[in-house]
Amino acid sequence: MAQFQVLGSAASPFVRKVLVMVKEAGMTDVMFETVKASPMGGDAHLNAANPSGRIPVLLREGDSPIFDSRVITRFLDQHAQAGLYPESRLWEVLTTEAAADGMIEAVVAMVYEKRFRPETHWYEPWYEGQWAKVERALDYFETQVPSFDQALDMGQIAVGAGLGYLDFRQGQFDWRATRPNLTAFFDRLSARPSFKDTFPVG
């Protein structure tokens, strides 16, 4: 086994955060293993590594697994000395990452509502409430983009992963129409090899 192994799904934006970070850091000692994650039970290998059954999980040779995505990226950033959590802007970067993760969680909740519940049990006010969270996050990022540092950081990576997942799973929503700053930012990010190589599938 490589020194590190990421358990996850190529469709997951939380996994994508980690994989983009690995590529941006130039790490060659991290392998990726696809596992089946599901709120209905999932994969025994995954559940043994993370009792919540959530992805991603980082397996470390000779040491205990760590999770979730924010813990993994902090660990790998420190290990590789990648500088994606710069000390001079640490709290801003962490706040941006937390806001992006919150948006992702709302999109995932929307997906699960329609995927795992019978149509007769869909609760539209709850679904609309999740979309309202997404829109607030998008508006927040629209105002924050001009203050983003030119050097890539983990907050920006998380925003990019979230926007990519929004397009991937909820493409019917045109979030770009009134958010030119965010649109231009996402276009620049999407052109990076690390984002091209981790385009969500599944």
C-alpha positions as CSV (number, residue, x, y, z in Angstrom):
1,M,0.0,0.0,0.0
2,A,1.1,3.6,-0.7
3,Q,1.9,5.7,2.3
4,F,-1.6,7.2,2.1
5,Q,-4.8,5.9,0.6
6,V,-8.0,7.9,0.1
7,L,-11.3,6.0,0.3
8,G,-14.1,7.7,-1.6
9,S,-16.2,8.2,-4.7
10,A,-15.3,10.2,-7.8
11,A,-18.7,11.8,-7.6
12,S,-18.2,13.3,-4.1
13,P,-17.2,17.0,-3.8
14,F,-15.7,16.3,-0.4
15,V,-13.4,13.7,-2.0
16,R,-12.7,16.0,-4.9
17,K,-11.4,18.6,-2.4
18,V,-8.8,16.1,-1.2
19,L,-7.8,14.9,-4.7
20,V,-7.4,18.4,-6.0
21,M,-5.3,19.3,-2.9
22,V,-3.1,16.2,-3.5
23,K,-2.5,17.2,-7.1
24,E,-1.8,20.9,-6.3
25,A,0.7,19.7,-3.6
26,G,2.4,17.4,-6.1
27,M,2.0,14.5,-3.8
28,T,2.9,11.1,-5.3
29,D,2.4,8.9,-2.3
30,V,-1.4,9.1,-2.2
31,M,-3.5,6.4,-3.8
32,F,-7.3,6.5,-4.4
33,E,-9.7,3.6,-3.8
34,T,-13.3,3.8,-4.9
35,V,-15.8,2.6,-2.2
36,K,-19.5,2.6,-2.1
37,A,-20.8,5.2,0.4
38,S,-24.5,5.2,1.1
39,P,-26.8,6.5,3.9
40,M,-28.4,3.1,3.7
41,G,-25.3,1.2,4.9
42,G,-22.5,1.4,2.4
43,D,-19.2,-0.4,2.2
44,A,-17.9,-2.7,5.1
45,H,-14.3,-1.6,4.4
46,L,-15.4,2.1,4.6
47,N,-17.5,1.5,7.8
48,A,-14.5,-0.2,9.5
49,A,-12.4,2.9,8.8
50,N,-15.0,5.5,9.6
51,P,-17.9,4.5,11.9
52,S,-20.2,7.1,10.2
53,G,-19.6,5.5,6.8
54,R,-18.9,8.9,5.3
55,I,-16.3,9.8,2.7
56,P,-13.5,10.6,2.3
57,V,-11.3,8.6,4.7
58,L,-7.5,8.7,4.6
59,L,-5.7,5.5,5.4
60,R,-2.2,6.0,6.8
61,E,0.3,3.2,6.6
62,G,1.1,2.0,10.2
63,D,-1.3,4.5,11.7
64,S,-5.0,5.1,12.3
65,P,-7.4,6.4,9.6
66,I,-8.4,10.1,9.7
67,F,-11.6,11.9,8.4
68,D,-13.4,14.1,7.3
69,S,-12.3,16.2,4.3
70,R,-11.2,19.2,6.3
71,V,-9.1,17.1,8.7
72,I,-7.6,15.2,5.8
73,T,-6.6,18.3,3.8
74,R,-5.1,20.0,6.9
75,F,-3.1,16.8,7.6
76,L,-1.9,16.4,4.0
77,D,-1.1,20.1,3.7
78,Q,1.1,19.9,6.8
79,H,2.7,16.7,5.6
80,A,3.5,18.0,2.2
81,Q,4.2,21.6,3.3
82,A,2.0,22.7,0.5
83,G,1.0,26.1,2.0
84,L,-2.7,25.8,1.1
85,Y,-3.5,26.9,4.6
86,P,-1.3,30.0,4.8
87,E,-0.8,31.3,8.4
88,S,-1.2,34.9,7.3
89,R,-4.8,34.2,6.1
90,L,-5.6,31.0,8.1
91,W,-8.9,32.1,9.6
92,E,-10.2,33.6,6.3
93,V,-9.2,30.4,4.5
94,L,-10.9,28.1,7.1
95,T,-14.0,30.3,7.1
96,T,-14.3,30.1,3.3
97,E,-13.8,26.3,3.4
98,A,-16.5,26.0,6.1
99,A,-18.9,28.1,4.0
100,A,-18.2,25.9,0.9
101,D,-18.7,22.7,2.9
102,G,-22.0,24.0,4.2
103,M,-23.2,24.7,0.7
104,I,-22.1,21.3,-0.4
105,E,-24.0,19.6,2.5
106,A,-27.1,21.5,1.4
107,V,-26.8,20.3,-2.2
108,V,-26.1,16.7,-1.0
109,A,-29.3,16.9,1.1
110,M,-31.3,18.0,-2.0
111,V,-29.9,15.1,-3.9
112,Y,-30.7,12.6,-1.2
113,E,-34.2,13.9,-0.8
114,K,-35.1,13.0,-4.4
115,R,-32.9,9.9,-4.6
116,F,-33.8,8.0,-1.4
117,R,-37.3,9.1,-0.6
118,P,-40.4,8.1,-2.6
119,E,-41.8,11.0,-4.6
120,T,-45.0,10.9,-2.5
121,H,-42.9,11.7,0.5
122,W,-40.9,14.6,-0.9
123,Y,-41.2,17.6,1.3
124,E,-40.8,20.7,-1.0
125,P,-40.6,23.3,1.8
126,W,-37.6,21.5,3.2
127,Y,-36.1,21.1,-0.3
128,E,-36.5,24.8,-1.0
129,G,-34.9,25.6,2.4
130,Q,-31.8,23.7,1.3
131,W,-31.7,25.6,-2.0
132,A,-32.0,28.9,0.0
133,K,-28.9,27.9,1.9
134,V,-27.1,27.3,-1.4
135,E,-28.2,30.7,-2.8
136,R,-27.0,32.5,0.3
137,A,-23.6,30.8,0.0
138,L,-23.4,31.7,-3.6
139,D,-24.2,35.3,-2.9
140,Y,-21.6,35.3,-0.1
141,F,-18.9,33.9,-2.4
142,E,-19.8,36.5,-5.1
143,T,-18.8,39.2,-2.6
144,Q,-15.8,37.4,-1.3
145,V,-14.1,36.5,-4.7
146,P,-12.5,40.0,-5.1
147,S,-10.7,39.5,-1.8
148,F,-9.4,36.0,-2.6
149,D,-5.6,35.9,-2.7
150,Q,-4.0,35.2,-6.1
151,A,-2.3,32.2,-4.7
152,L,-4.6,29.2,-4.5
153,D,-5.7,28.1,-1.0
154,M,-7.9,25.4,0.4
155,G,-10.9,27.7,0.8
156,Q,-10.8,28.4,-2.9
157,I,-10.5,24.7,-3.7
158,A,-13.5,24.0,-1.5
159,V,-15.6,26.6,-3.3
160,G,-14.6,25.2,-6.7
161,A,-15.5,21.7,-5.6
162,G,-18.8,22.9,-4.4
163,L,-19.6,24.8,-7.6
164,G,-18.6,21.8,-9.7
165,Y,-20.9,19.5,-7.7
166,L,-23.8,22.0,-8.0
167,D,-23.4,21.9,-11.8
168,F,-23.0,18.1,-11.7
169,R,-26.1,17.3,-9.6
170,Q,-28.3,20.4,-9.8
171,G,-27.5,21.7,-13.3
172,Q,-31.1,23.0,-13.7
173,F,-30.2,26.0,-11.5
174,D,-28.6,28.9,-13.3
175,W,-26.4,30.3,-10.5
176,R,-24.1,32.2,-12.9
177,A,-26.7,34.6,-14.2
178,T,-26.3,37.2,-11.5
179,R,-22.8,36.3,-10.1
180,P,-20.2,37.4,-12.6
181,N,-17.3,37.4,-10.1
182,L,-18.0,33.9,-9.0
183,T,-18.5,32.7,-12.6
184,A,-15.1,34.1,-13.7
185,F,-13.4,32.6,-10.6
186,F,-14.9,29.2,-11.3
187,D,-13.9,29.4,-15.0
188,R,-10.3,30.1,-14.0
189,L,-10.3,27.3,-11.4
190,S,-11.9,24.8,-13.8
191,A,-9.0,25.3,-16.3
192,R,-6.5,24.1,-13.8
193,P,-5.2,20.5,-14.4
194,S,-6.1,19.5,-10.9
195,F,-9.7,20.4,-11.5
196,K,-9.8,18.9,-15.0
197,D,-8.4,15.6,-13.7
198,T,-10.9,15.3,-10.9
199,F,-14.1,16.1,-12.8
200,P,-17.0,14.4,-11.0
201,V,-18.3,11.1,-12.5
202,G,-20.8,8.6,-11.3
